[in-house]
Amino acid sequence: AETWPDPTTGIQWKYSLWRDSFDDSDKATIEGASNAFGSLAIPSTINSHRVTTIEDGTFADCTSLTSVTIPDSVTTIRDSAFLGCTSLTSVTIPDSVTTIGYDAFKGCTNLRYAYIIFNKARDIAPTAFEDSTTKIVLWPLAEILSWVYVGVGILAVVGVVFLGIWWRKRKARARQ
């Protein structure tokens, strides 16, 4: 692993490189960060390498993080990446993220909202948001139907939305 000091934030990012055979380029995997606290914006590049992965346990038990914004370069959030971040209140996950691993946000007891921009097929582990009171906000709605294995929370959101649409259509027909 290598380190890179972010000149604007002062955060020392720990990362490793891997070779993407599809486009023959080096990609960065974030493995840790020192001095990470408060609102954190993960960089989209480190030393000119595109950041595509947040590794297992990268921010585990980082109790000083309050919010996280993940760049659209990231495609994978691995297992336990934010496990036990008890001060985390919100996370924004772009549509580039196709995989969220087991226990990725488990134990984030103050995580109220996970904003997931929803355009691509998802592989989200059933325990990704376990032991939290997280409400998952997805957009756009049409794509939610293709999301199969998420857990009870999202099914409740989808159910409420479709009940509301059905009720409005029923009332509109009754007025005609």
Steps between C-alpha positions, in 0.01 A plus 500: 500500500602856430401832657396826339463830688198693374626859473156656554375297798820379665370143503761228447334245272626142508441324168610218274497474122361222284511451124171511312541264204189638331646845432863421593523767769592512867214556744524596868342322796464711816621305802505767769525865590658684789343821630161407352221659703183705459374525143718295270513518121690202363722609209425373150872474419816438699831576330319510164348154557122460497363389840263209437483306827462564872670197656383274786499684832647824362308726740390236753437648846584852381263661748590857399350480148165681472432485125661342196476588132622229265619613155358360177831326427427241774331177391548282810458550874639184659399314816509695829634814327313732742420246772433661838524864388256601773509877427425457130163664423489499118672344201461581132561206267519581126356290218848371414496277812381156398610302807456566872648222711390318813484718812625801300299739721413260783488659843475855364236570762453868408488446123153630425516523120694328225450691176550256215485637148354198330572428135693173478452142614592464864663229705421619849559253781196435721697611810648814342297732727438260789468631858414849385182701460594599146237611254616432148402770253514374142460690175363451235207283602472309172832329560402376849299217349817333376655509848418162645710412804514793739306428814183601676566876519503558127201276442304716744600817313401348165171377646408843636587671172295259291208518743505880462506479118216245498289715736546817288407314180194349670382842620557650154289225338224552755477869408449421128 
